[in-house]
């Protein structure tokens, strides 16, 4: 797809080896989805989010979460203007197109919950006044797994379920890191990245991706996978209906990027690690020896793949 290739080309001007992440960002953008990114410090999460915002001609905002950040620091406040003798709204950093919620698990539960309304309903409510956010709107939250036990507040189930995808950014390969060193000798400025998508382009792509169809057999295959997560002995809490819809949409997005007008089982399997892994909660016994990804792989292998799919 030319739009995705253009995004990847522009982002590659400042970042190396993030083609897969850009693809997943692109799919999330098509469905107004939010992303949770987890990796050690220094792997380029902030730069990727900021550069992505530039490529879609969007307003970028960054919130550095710490335990003393208040909900009003995120959403904004109503304040009294003595000159005008009236209350005015001072928007918070959440009023943007791409919002980087950096180290979200360092915020208190009260502050984390201030994101719930805007992530789900694309609006914030302050002192009884409802303020819509601009479209497109995407929250890209990050958390550092290394420091998950010190001074952090794990995201609650309701918050995790609102993230369309979860990505884990690992270290670059040997050759990618060599290319990074070579690239760093030149001036890197994400503002030099060209905007390659307009709001009109995004709306057109959204209307097209929604036409990607499911056959009855492939739809049944997706539902069987979801149902199995609710019955698996290693899973305490399975996939919610919101998660079912997220997997459906992500599969449509994957098929769309591959140039197909229909979803095949492989589209579903490709998206499962990103869409479902953060939505299941293992039993205490299972969590000692297994990961969510491993259990999901067991689920996939237990469901027969439709023989006739697509076309």
N, C-alpha and C positions, 0 to 999 in steps of 0.2 A: 504494500500500500504506500502510495507516494507521500501522503501526509505524515505517516509514521517515519518513513525514511528521511524526510526533511527534518523532523524533530531530532532523530538520532544523529544526523549529520551535524546539526548546529550544536548539540550538546557535546558531541565528541571534540569540538574545538577546545573545550575546557576540561573535559573528563574522559577518562579512558576506560573502556570495558564495561559500560553500563547499559548496553543495548537491551538486555532482558528487563532491567528495571524500568527503562523508558517505555518499553512495550506495555508493561503492567500499569505504569502511570497513565498511559494513553487509554487503556481499556477502562480504568477507573474514572478518568475524565469524561468518557462517553456516557457514564451512568451516574454522574455526580457522586462517585464513591470516595470514601476517605481511606487513607493508608496509614498503617502502623509499621514503622521501620525499626528494626532491632539490629544493632551491631556494636562493636567496640568503637571507641572514639577514633576519629581521624580517617574514617573510610569514605568521607565525602557526602554524608547525608544532607548537610545544610547546603552545600554547593549544588547538589543535584536538584533539590527542591527549588532553590532560587533560580537556577538556570532554566528549569522547566517552566517556571512562571514567565520568564522573559520570552521563551519561544512561543507561548500562547498569548503574548501581549497582555499579560495579566498583572495585577497589583500584588506584590509580594509583601508579606508581613511575618515577622518572627517574634515568638513569645518564648523567653527563657524562663522555664518553670523552676521555682524554688519553693520551699515550704511557706515562705511569707508572701507569696503572690496571692492576691485576693480575687474573687470572682469579678469585681468591678474593674480590676486591672486588665481583665480579658475582654469583657463585654463593652465597657465604657460607663459613663455616669451622666446623670442629669445634674447640672450645677446652675446656681442662680447668678445671672449677670446683672450686677447692680446698675450698670449704665443703661441697659435696656429694660430693667425692672421685670425680667421674665426669666424662666428657666430655659436653658439650652442643653442640647445633647452633645457631649464630647465623646465621639466614637472610640472604642478600644481597638486593639490590633486585630481583633477577630473580623473587623469589617475590611475584608480584602478578598482577592480571588484565590490565592494560594497562601494558606496560613501554616507556617511551620511551628508546631507545638513541641519545642525542644525539651527533651528529658521530661516528658509528661508525667512519668511516675514519681517525680520529685514533688509534684504539687499535692496539696492536701485533698482528701476526697471531696470536700465542699467546692474547691476550685475546679477539680476535674469535672464535677457535675455541671458546672457552668457551661461546659461545652456540649452537653447532651442535647439541649433544645436546638442550638444552631446547627449541629451536625445532622439532626433528623429533620428539622422543619425549615432550615435555611432562614432563620430569623432569631433575633434576640429580643427579650422583653425586659425593659428597665422602667421601674416605677409605673407600671401599667401601660407603658407605651411600647408598641411592637415595631421593631425596625428590621426590614428585610435586608439580607446580604446580597451582594451582586452575584450574577451568574456569568461565568462558571464559578463554583465555590468548592474548594477541596481543603480539608485539613490533613496535613501530613505530620503525624506525631512520631517522635523518636524516643527510644529508651535504650539505656545501656545495660545489657544483661550482667556485666561484670559486677556492677554496684547495686544489684537488685535487692540486696539485703540490708544496706546501710542508708538510713535516712530517706527511704523511699516508701511509697504507698502503692501497692499493686493495683492495677486497674480493675474495677469491679466488673462483674459479668455483663451488666447492661452496657457499660462503656465499650468493652471489647467487641460486643456484638454489633456495635455501630460502625466498626471499621470494615470496609468492603474487602480489604486485603491486608495481609501481614507479610512483609518482606524481611528477609534476613540478608544483610549485605556483608559478605565475607571479605577476606583480604584479596587483593588483586593477584593474578597469576604472575609468574616470574617475568614474562615478556611484557605484560601490561604495566608492571611496575617499572621496567626499563623504559617503556614509552612515556610513562609519567615523568621520569627524570629528564628525559629529553625535552618533553613539552614544557617543563618548569623553567627551562633556560630562556624561554620566551615569556613575554608578559601575558599573563592570563587574566582576563577581565570578563566576567560573565555578561557585563553590559554590552559587550561587543557582539554578543550572540544575537542573530536576527530573529525577529518574530515571524513565524511561518504559518500561524493559524490565527484567524480572527474569530470573533464570537459567531458570526454568520457561518463560517466554516464548521465550527463545532456543532451548531444547531443542525446543519445539514447532515453531518456525520451521525448525529444522534438519531435522526429520523431514519437513516438508512440501516443502522445497526439493529433497530427495533423490528425490522422486517425479517431478520434472520429467523428461520423457522425450526421447530422441533418436529420430528416424526413422533408418532405415538410410542414406538419402541424405544427411542432415545429418551423421551420424556419419562417413560417408566423406569428406564435404567437409572436416571438421575434420582428419581424418587426412592428407588430401592436402596441406593447408597445412603441417602439421608435417613431413611427409616432404619437401616442397619446400625447407624451411629447411636440411635436411641435404644437399641436392644443389645448392643455389644457388651459383654461382661466386663471389659476393661474400661468402659466409658461410663462415668457417673452422670454426666449431663451431655446429651446429644445436641444435634443441630436444631436451631430454632427455625420457624417458618421464615423469618427474615434471612437466615442463612441459606435456606432453600432458594429464595428469590435471588440472592446474591450469586449463588453458584450458577443459576440459570442465566443471569445477565453476563457474568464473566465468560461463560461458555459461548454465548452469542458473540461477545466481543472478540474472543479468540478465533472463532470461525470467520468473523468479518475481516480480521487482519490477514487471514489465510486466503481470502478471496472467494470464500464459499457463501452460498445463500442458505445454508442449512448447517445444523450442528451434528457432529459425529461424536461417538463415545470418547475418542481421543481428546477432543476439546474439553470435555468434562474432566477427564483424568489429568490433563495438563493444569487445570485451574484449581483442583482440589487442594494441593498443598498451600496455596496462597489464600484461598477463600475459607477453608474449613479448619485449618490447624489451630487457629486461635479461638475457635468457637466451641471446641469440645474440651471437656474437663475429665481427666482420667481419675479412676479410683485411687485411693491412697496406695493400695498394693501394686497396682499397675504402674503408677508413676515412679516406683523405685527401680524398675527394670526396663521401662519402655518410654518412648517419646510419642507425642501426638501424631507425628508424621508416620511412625512405624505402625501404630494402630490403624491409622487411615489406610495405609497400604494393605493391611490385613483385610480391611473392609472392602477395598476395591477388588482384591483377589477372590473374595467370597461371592461376588456378584457376577453372574454370567453376562458376557458382553453381547449385545444384539448382533446377530449375523448380518442382517440387512439393515443398513443405516444410511440416511442421507438421501441423495439424489432421488 
